[in-house]
């Protein structure tokens, strides 16, 4: 099933957009991002992978070529992005570039995933491209390289550190959007779950239990006390990607919401209507999504903070009532 003229708004996680808005509010972020985008050499990177990786085409790894063409067709991309396989045992994939983004598929992913799972993975990367994520992700990885030590930013580079952390927060949310795009391409929830499961374990899924893996993700998000909540927060800050079991749970929530079926039925926003889309409405949707996530979170730390906030609101209301009664004209 193809989705002619589909807009990225059809699958983007609202937190993806709100995280970009928050990123732009970081001091000096716009100036640094513009400068980095100017320094970023898409041509140099493409030449690098032409020299060091395997470019997929009709004769070179043709099964992957067919999958990339299929994924671009399903999401109705204006052009078919280049795909390179690079020697890396981790089961991952990345999208880089600005004007003509291209996809890097690790050899570990090419070997571990079956055809359906590769369809999901490649569709995920095509979702990044349709959403315009490639510019920001390219800047993120470039900034992490120039910082010298990856995620351990020197304490003196506070501005750089703040921008990188904001970019990482956005990138984690963008992965949730791209997972939805991958599902639209793969069109099988079990395939997407299996891909996440293999990503987590690095193993063939013949002896692995999907339901147990989803329970594992739910347990990670909800169990323990406030100390576990702090640990989860610290775990998240150390990575650019959401954890695999959490991604599987989040994708299941999107399916459960009915939005996936609505898109499959043809009820989705079209690209030609993007200029008329209300940015304010998108921010409201993002804020509502964050509030819903906050209100319904089972994380012990979030519950504690929520209760503290509620208690403060109740106290504030009582104080207001006392003041109101005091200043109310006596009759």
C-alpha positions as CSV (number, residue, x, y, z in Angstrom):
1,X,0.0,0.0,0.0
2,X,1.4,3.4,-1.0
3,X,0.6,6.8,0.5
4,X,0.6,9.4,-2.3
5,X,1.6,12.9,-1.3
6,X,1.7,11.9,2.4
7,X,2.8,14.7,4.7
8,X,5.2,13.9,7.5
9,X,2.5,15.4,9.8
10,X,0.7,12.1,9.3
11,X,3.2,10.2,11.5
12,X,5.3,12.7,13.4
13,X,5.3,12.4,17.1
14,X,4.1,15.8,18.5
15,X,7.0,15.8,20.9
16,X,9.3,15.7,17.9
17,X,8.2,19.2,16.8
18,X,8.0,20.6,20.3
19,X,11.5,19.5,21.0
20,X,12.7,21.4,17.9
21,X,10.9,24.5,19.2
22,X,12.6,24.0,22.6
23,X,15.9,23.6,20.9
24,X,15.6,26.9,19.1
25,X,15.1,28.6,22.5
26,X,18.5,27.4,23.8
27,X,20.8,30.5,24.0
28,X,22.9,30.9,20.8
29,X,21.4,27.7,19.3
30,X,20.2,29.3,16.0
31,X,23.6,31.0,15.4
32,X,25.5,27.8,16.2
33,X,23.2,25.6,14.1
34,X,23.5,27.9,11.1
35,X,27.2,28.1,11.4
36,X,27.5,24.3,11.7
37,X,25.2,23.8,8.7
38,X,27.5,26.0,6.7
39,X,30.5,24.1,7.8
40,X,28.9,20.7,7.3
41,X,30.1,19.2,4.0
42,X,27.6,16.9,2.5
43,X,29.9,16.5,-0.5
44,X,32.8,15.5,1.7
45,X,30.8,12.9,3.5
46,X,29.4,11.4,0.3
47,X,32.9,11.1,-1.1
48,X,34.0,9.5,2.2
49,X,31.4,6.8,1.9
50,X,31.9,6.3,-1.8
51,X,35.5,5.5,-0.8
52,X,34.9,3.4,2.3
53,X,31.4,1.8,2.0
54,X,29.4,-0.2,-0.5
55,X,26.8,1.8,-2.5
56,X,23.7,-0.1,-3.2
57,X,22.2,-0.1,-6.7
58,X,20.6,-2.5,-9.2
59,X,23.7,-4.7,-9.4
60,X,25.3,-4.2,-6.0
61,X,23.1,-5.8,-3.2
62,X,20.0,-5.6,-5.5
63,X,17.7,-6.9,-2.7
64,X,18.5,-3.8,-0.7
65,X,18.1,-1.6,-3.7
66,X,14.6,-3.0,-4.2
67,X,13.8,-2.2,-0.6
68,X,15.0,1.4,-0.8
69,X,13.1,2.0,-4.0
70,X,10.0,0.5,-2.4
71,X,10.3,2.5,0.8
72,X,10.7,5.8,-1.2
73,X,7.7,4.9,-3.3
74,X,5.5,4.1,-0.4
75,X,6.2,7.4,1.3
76,X,6.2,9.2,-2.1
77,X,9.6,10.8,-1.7
78,X,10.5,13.2,-4.5
79,X,13.7,11.2,-5.2
80,X,15.2,7.9,-4.1
81,X,18.0,8.5,-1.6
82,X,21.3,6.7,-2.0
83,X,21.9,3.8,0.4
84,X,25.4,2.7,1.6
85,X,26.3,-0.3,3.6
86,X,29.2,0.4,6.0
87,X,31.3,-2.0,8.0
88,X,29.9,-1.7,11.5
89,X,28.7,-4.8,13.5
90,X,26.0,-2.8,15.4
91,X,22.5,-3.3,14.0
92,X,21.9,0.3,13.1
93,X,21.2,2.8,10.3
94,X,21.6,6.5,10.0
95,X,20.6,9.4,7.7
96,X,23.0,12.2,6.8
97,X,23.0,15.1,4.4
98,X,21.1,18.3,3.7
99,X,20.2,18.9,0.1
100,X,20.3,15.2,-0.9
101,X,20.2,13.1,2.3
102,X,21.5,9.6,2.1
103,X,21.2,6.5,4.2
104,X,23.9,4.4,5.9
105,X,23.1,0.9,6.8
106,X,25.5,-0.9,9.2
107,X,26.6,-4.4,8.0
108,X,25.4,-5.7,11.4
109,X,21.8,-4.7,10.4
110,X,22.1,-6.1,6.9
111,X,23.2,-9.5,8.4
112,X,20.8,-9.6,11.4
113,X,17.5,-8.5,9.9
114,X,15.4,-10.4,7.5
115,X,13.8,-8.8,4.4
116,X,10.7,-7.5,6.2
117,X,12.7,-6.1,9.1
118,X,15.0,-4.4,6.7
119,X,12.0,-2.9,5.0
120,X,11.0,-1.4,8.4
121,X,14.6,-0.1,9.1
122,X,14.9,1.5,5.7
123,X,11.4,2.9,5.9
124,X,12.4,4.4,9.3
125,X,15.3,6.2,7.6
126,X,13.1,7.4,4.7
127,X,10.8,8.9,7.4
128,X,13.7,10.9,8.7
129,X,14.3,12.2,5.2
130,X,10.6,13.1,4.6
131,X,10.5,14.9,7.9
132,X,13.6,16.9,7.2
133,X,15.5,15.5,10.1
134,X,18.7,14.9,8.2
135,X,20.0,18.5,8.6
136,X,19.6,18.5,12.4
137,X,21.0,15.0,12.8
138,X,24.0,15.9,10.7
139,X,24.6,18.9,12.8
140,X,24.2,16.9,16.0
141,X,26.8,14.3,14.9
142,X,29.1,17.0,13.7
143,X,28.9,18.8,17.0
144,X,29.6,15.6,18.9
145,X,32.7,15.0,16.8
146,X,34.1,18.5,17.2
147,X,33.4,18.3,21.0
148,X,36.3,15.8,20.9
149,X,34.9,13.1,23.2
150,X,31.4,12.3,22.0
151,X,28.9,12.6,24.9
152,X,31.4,13.8,27.4
153,X,31.5,17.5,26.7
154,X,34.3,19.6,28.4
155,X,32.8,21.6,31.2
156,X,34.0,24.9,29.8
157,X,31.9,24.5,26.6
158,X,28.6,25.2,28.3
159,X,26.9,26.7,25.3
160,X,28.0,23.8,23.1
161,X,27.0,21.3,25.8
162,X,23.5,22.8,26.1
163,X,22.9,22.8,22.3
164,X,24.1,19.2,22.0
165,X,21.8,18.1,24.9
166,X,18.9,19.9,23.3
167,X,19.7,18.2,20.0
168,X,19.9,14.8,21.6
169,X,16.5,15.3,23.3
170,X,15.0,16.3,19.9
171,X,16.7,13.3,18.2
172,X,15.3,10.9,20.7
173,X,11.8,12.2,19.9
174,X,12.5,12.1,16.1
175,X,13.2,8.4,16.4
176,X,9.7,7.8,17.6
177,X,8.4,9.7,14.5
178,X,10.7,7.7,12.2
179,X,9.5,4.4,13.7
180,X,6.0,5.3,12.7
181,X,7.1,5.9,9.2
182,X,9.0,2.6,9.2
183,X,5.7,0.9,10.2
184,X,3.9,2.6,7.4
185,X,6.4,1.1,5.0
186,X,6.6,-2.4,6.6
187,X,2.9,-2.4,7.3
188,X,3.2,-5.2,9.9
189,X,3.4,-4.4,13.7
190,X,5.0,-7.8,14.5
191,X,7.8,-7.0,12.0
192,X,8.5,-3.7,13.7
193,X,8.5,-5.3,17.2
194,X,10.8,-8.0,16.0
195,X,13.2,-5.5,14.6
196,X,13.3,-3.6,18.0
197,X,13.8,-6.9,19.8
198,X,16.7,-7.9,17.6
199,X,18.2,-4.4,18.0
200,X,18.1,-4.9,21.8
201,X,19.5,-8.4,21.9
202,X,21.6,-8.6,18.7
203,X,20.1,-12.1,18.2
204,X,17.9,-14.0,15.9
205,X,14.3,-13.8,17.1
206,X,13.3,-17.5,16.8
207,X,13.5,-18.1,20.6
208,X,12.4,-14.6,21.7
209,X,9.0,-13.6,22.9
210,X,7.4,-10.4,21.6
211,X,4.9,-10.1,24.5
212,X,7.6,-10.5,27.1
213,X,9.7,-7.9,25.3
214,X,6.8,-5.4,25.4
215,X,6.2,-6.2,29.1
216,X,9.9,-5.5,29.7
217,X,9.6,-2.0,28.1
218,X,6.5,-1.3,30.2
219,X,8.2,-2.4,33.3
220,X,11.2,-0.2,32.6
221,X,8.9,2.8,32.2
222,X,6.8,2.3,35.3
223,X,8.3,0.3,38.1
224,X,10.4,1.2,41.1
225,X,10.6,4.3,43.3
226,X,11.8,7.9,42.7
227,X,15.4,6.7,42.7
228,X,14.6,4.5,39.7
229,X,13.0,7.5,38.1
230,X,16.3,9.5,38.5
231,X,18.2,6.5,37.1
232,X,15.9,6.4,34.1
233,X,16.5,10.1,33.5
234,X,20.3,9.6,33.7
235,X,20.1,6.6,31.4
236,X,18.2,8.7,28.9
237,X,20.7,11.6,29.0
238,X,23.6,9.3,28.1
239,X,22.2,8.2,24.7
240,X,20.9,9.8,21.4
241,X,18.3,7.1,20.9
242,X,15.3,5.9,23.0
243,X,15.8,2.4,24.2
244,X,14.6,-0.4,22.0
245,X,12.0,-1.9,24.3
246,X,10.6,1.6,25.0
247,X,10.4,2.3,21.3
248,X,8.4,-0.9,20.8
249,X,6.0,0.2,23.5
250,X,5.6,3.7,22.1
251,X,5.0,2.4,18.6
252,X,2.3,0.1,20.0
253,X,0.6,3.0,21.7
254,X,0.4,4.8,18.3
255,X,-1.2,1.7,16.7
256,X,-3.6,1.5,19.7
257,X,-4.6,5.1,19.3
258,X,-6.1,4.3,15.9
259,X,-3.9,6.8,14.0
260,X,-2.1,4.0,12.1
261,X,-5.3,2.5,10.8
262,X,-6.6,6.0,9.9
263,X,-3.5,6.6,7.7
264,X,-3.8,3.2,6.1
265,X,-7.4,4.0,5.2
266,X,-6.2,7.1,3.3
267,X,-7.2,9.6,6.0
268,X,-4.0,11.5,6.4
269,X,-2.7,15.1,5.7
270,X,-1.3,15.8,2.3
271,X,2.0,17.5,1.5
272,X,0.3,20.2,-0.6
273,X,-1.6,21.3,2.5
274,X,1.6,21.8,4.6
275,X,1.9,25.5,3.9
276,X,-1.6,26.1,5.3
277,X,-1.0,23.9,8.4
278,X,-1.1,25.9,11.6
279,X,2.2,26.0,13.5
280,X,0.3,27.1,16.6
281,X,-1.9,24.1,16.4
282,X,1.1,21.8,16.1
283,X,2.6,23.3,19.2
284,X,-0.7,22.9,21.1
285,X,-0.8,19.2,20.0
286,X,2.8,18.8,21.3
287,X,1.9,20.5,24.6
288,X,-1.1,18.3,24.9
289,X,0.9,15.2,24.2
290,X,3.5,16.1,26.9
291,X,0.7,16.8,29.4
292,X,-1.0,13.5,28.6
293,X,2.4,11.7,29.0
294,X,3.0,13.5,32.3
295,X,-0.5,12.9,33.7
296,X,-0.6,9.2,32.8
297,X,3.1,8.4,33.5
298,X,3.7,5.5,35.9
299,X,7.2,6.6,36.6
300,X,7.6,7.0,40.4
301,X,9.7,10.2,40.0
302,X,7.1,11.8,37.8
303,X,4.3,10.7,40.2
304,X,6.2,12.3,43.1
305,X,6.7,15.6,41.1
306,X,3.1,15.5,39.9
307,X,1.8,15.1,43.5
308,X,4.1,17.9,44.7
309,X,2.8,20.1,41.9
310,X,-0.8,19.2,42.8
311,X,-0.2,19.9,46.4
312,X,1.3,23.2,45.6
313,X,-1.7,24.1,43.4
314,X,-4.1,23.1,46.2
315,X,-2.1,25.2,48.7
316,X,-2.0,28.1,46.3
317,X,-5.8,27.8,45.8
318,X,-6.4,27.9,49.6
319,X,-4.2,30.9,50.0
320,X,-6.0,32.7,47.2
321,X,-9.4,31.9,48.8
322,X,-8.1,33.3,52.2
323,X,-6.9,36.5,50.5
324,X,-10.1,36.8,48.5
325,X,-12.2,36.5,51.6
326,X,-10.1,39.0,53.5
327,X,-10.3,41.7,50.8
328,X,-13.9,41.1,49.8
329,X,-16.0,44.1,50.7
330,X,-17.9,43.5,53.9
331,X,-21.7,44.0,53.8
